[in-house]
Amino acid sequence: MPQAIAVDYSNVHVRAERGFGAHLRDAWLVAEKDLRIEARTREIVTTAGFFATLVAIMTSVAFSTGADTTRRIAPGAIWIPVAFASILALGRTWQRERDDAALTGLLVTPIARASIFLGKAIGVFAFVTAVELVVVPVVALVFHIEIVEVAAQIAVVLVFGTIGVAAAGTLFGAMTVRTRARELVLATVLFPLLSPTLLAGVAATREIIVGATFDDLRDYLVILGMFDVIAIAGGVGLFGALVED
């Protein structure tokens, strides 16, 4: 049974018109609720983090190390665990909303559906980022990558990619929250959708490892940024219809 978390919604007012700042504050209330639950249980980050780390280490053991191997394998050793860890995080965060009709309680609060979507996406972004903070150093260690030299480029690519994963995953997580085989359905639907951002992320990471600059990454960042915008816009526009269905 999930632990009950008291969240103060008293500063959320129903008004005819709400500014952008008010929507952001509402979104943060939703994200704060997820983050506080995770701070107490640590189940998402711990489970997904161990899983992602195991996949990264198994990848390094399966392939012999070398300069050429590092360039070809290391990007996948980062993004594949992150992709699967994202499914675990998404499945668990929506399971919490399903338990004890928590989603119904969230929907009856005076918070816009778009703000609920943004709040849930912020929470998923935080969970996946925490996993990445574990996976990237592990991959750098086992593949002998000088991570300090490329930390800025990798961080930018991961942020752009994680935004898209969190936004698209939150939208489709809402779609599958009431199904029995949630994780299976979510992975089946989400992985093909995420293929542009995952492929761009892997390609960009590969270029970073061989010494690419930010100018060399421009095309990949454009692809990732476009996916982020589409995912966020789609989530803001469609989330309400999905959760009310």
Secondary structure, DSSP 8 states (H G I E B T S, - for coil): ---------TT----SS--HHHHHHHHHHHHHHHHHHHHHH-HHHHHHHHHHHHHHHHHHHHS---HHHHHHHHHHHHHHHHHHHHHHHHHHHHHHHHGGGHHHHHHTSS--HHHHHHHHHHHHHHHHHHHHHHHHHHHHHHTT--HHHHHHHHHHHHHHHHHHHHHHHHHHHHHHTTSSSHHHHHHHHHHHHHHHHHHHHHHHHHHHHTT--TGGGHHHHHHHHHHHHHHHHHHHHHHHHHHH-
